[in-house]
Amino acid sequence: MIGRIIIDNVHPSTPTGGYPAKAVVGEVVLVSADIFKDGHDVLGAQVRWRPRTANGAGVSRGGKWTASPMRDLGNDGWEAAIEPTTLGPHEFLVEAWTDLYATWRHKVTAKLDAGQDVAVELEEGARLLEGRVRRLPAEERPRVRAALASLRGEGKRGRKSATPRGEAAPATAEERVAPALDPAVAELLTGPERSPDLSRSRPFPLWVDRERALAGAWYEVFPRSEGGLARTAKRLPAIAEMGFDIVYLPPVHPIGRTFRKGRGNTLVADADDPGSPWAIGGPEGGHTALHPKLGTFEEFHALVARAADLGMEVALDYALQCSPDHPWVTEHPEWFHHRPDGSIAYAENPPKKYQDIFPINFWPERDADRQALWEECRNILEFWIGHGIRFFRVDNPHTKPMAFWEWLIPAVQARHPEVLFLAEAFTRPKVMATLAEVGFSQSYTYFTWRNNAWELTEYLTEITAGPAADYMRPNFWANTPDILSGPLRGGSPAAFKMRLFLAATLVPSYGIYSGYELCENEAASDANEEYHDSEKYELKRRDWSRPDSLAPWIANLNAARRRHPAFLRLRNLRFQHSDNSVVLAYAKQTEDGSDVVLMAVNLDPNRVHETTLGLDLGALGLPPDRPYEAHDELTGHTFTWQGPRPYVRLDPAVEPAHLLHLRVPR
């Protein structure tokens, strides 16, 4: 049933409402709702929220409630800020009530302004205060009792009368009501106490992650091209120097030999071809084994420890598929799809064929087989968590049942709330969104295929300001081993700078695949977005010391990201006007307005472009009639601007973009 007070459209929430929205520790979470009722009474509202814990039996129970008052935004919209401080499950609900004091205050002041008699309203106010005073702290009661006495004419008299006897005239209605309208009294009487129509929304779940779930810079590296785990560890300082937070390793497991792919994705491999790391499993083991040529577990542990010493963490690929040589193929044939001739079906995405990979059947005919398979998949994660991994990049999650992820991710996070999952969900929009809803911490996106200003504006507005931002965190990858797209195909260093700048400044999390800093730009063909001579099928030897490397520029960009907390948030992106549609302008700022950054990007890496911007100075907290500074964090130049229409000229041969710290000189 609909109650007396309507509480609707509560956010943050997920489309179904049954899964938790997402937050991170220390992030201000804005809770909003539409709240209204019949008539003209004044309403009050608050958010109540608390962490939840699970006992050994898995039964969840709530902690102590915290209340945060909501403010009226107008048009029946209400909002409050909460700030969770612990990892794991939380819940919140919205309460609303008729604010008896505020309703009385509005009525009595309106009648006074209209010159009407308020004798009845004065007594109504007195009874309202009388009913509240006993429940106030002892030190606050005298203030309210004085206001109560004044309402009943029992306080001080009015001004001296002009009568011959000089008697004090009775206090006016305005004088009698004034103590009860004092803000200090109003604050004491705020709240739902004794409100007969107190209404509550249902509880909404909220999952709180560590900050890395929202913000971080990823770098993907193939350990085998570096010469193994030990040599990869030696490369970590250079990756850290570029300012990356997460080093992501593709599968490090044994690789099958049956139908092994050769260089260039050919169907026949030479004897020394390493094969695709995603063709997991061989005589040496499966998903819990290391490829013997990569090194030992001692070297793996040393790699994880070295990354931690440098302020980074290692993310591992979680690819639930098998080569024909994986132990599961003979030990558990029931976990695979079988063709009518009895053979196991390999992966296909016509016209592509992946004969070296067997997809897993996540829903075998016997339920006991399904349970055993799912448990084994969880055991893989538990194994690598035991070896220091807390972030997993999940390969092709959209090819596995949603019910599997709905079960697996909460099951793991119940024991390890710090563990995070990145979905490589290059799939349809609704599928991508549902993967995020059922528990994935982050998601790959369509950023790679958004190149024009209108495309970027439309897409970023959708994922940073729309309902999806409550539960889907984007991770913008400028390139991947599978994807060399847009202006990067045959592109110049300016194109690589431009795309990386967009990825790093539009959203809090972004990533690149190694070789990006060397501007590797040769595509397989006009019809294929993959790299020519793809590292997926061969070892790459690179000269990281090349003088034309973008590594110093990347380090400068990431250092600017770290200096500005505005880059650590998703929902604070605001596009600004540009007279030239090839120059994209946008700003980000912290909740308190202490950090404001403005980006202007030339989306054409081959030509100089200029424009006049149209800045929303009020929203940016800048004065309309005084100068302000725009300090470029990449070049060190400082511009002095005044007004909302600054001029910008961007030469991609010099810098394709401005990253401007906006500030008012003292």
Secondary structure, 3 states (H helix, E strand, C coil): CCCCCEEEEEECCCCCCCCCEEEECCCCEEEEEEEECCCCCCEEEEEEEEEEEECCCCCEEECCCEEEECEEEECCEEEEEECCCCCEEEEEEEEEEECHHHHHHHHHHHHHHCCCCCHHHHHHHHHHHHHHHCCCCHHHHHHHHHHHHHHCCCCCCCCECCCCCCCECCCCHHHHHHHHHCHHHHHHCCCCCCCCCCEECCCEEEEEECHHHCCEEEEECCHHHHCCHHHHHHHHHHHHHCCCCEEEECCCCCECCCCCCEHHHECCCCCCCCCCCCCECECCECCCCCCCCCCCHHHHHHHHHHHHHCCCEEEEEECCEECCCCHHHHHCHHHECECCCCCECCEEECCEEECCCEEECCCCCCHHHHHHHHHHHHHHHHHHHCCCCCEEEECCHHHCCHHHHHHHHHHHHHHCCCCEEEECCCCCHHHHHHHHHHCCCEEECCHHHCCCHHHHHHHHHHHHHCHHHHCCCEEEECCECCECCHHHCCCCHHHHHHHHHHHHHHCCEEEEECCHHHCCCCEEECCEEEECCCCCCCCCCCCCCCCCCCHHHHHHHHHHHHHCHHHHCCCCCEEEEECCCCEEEEEEECCCCCCEEEEEEECCCCCCEEEEEECCHHHHCCCCCCCEEEEECCCCCEEEECCCCCEEEECCCCCCEEEEEEECCC
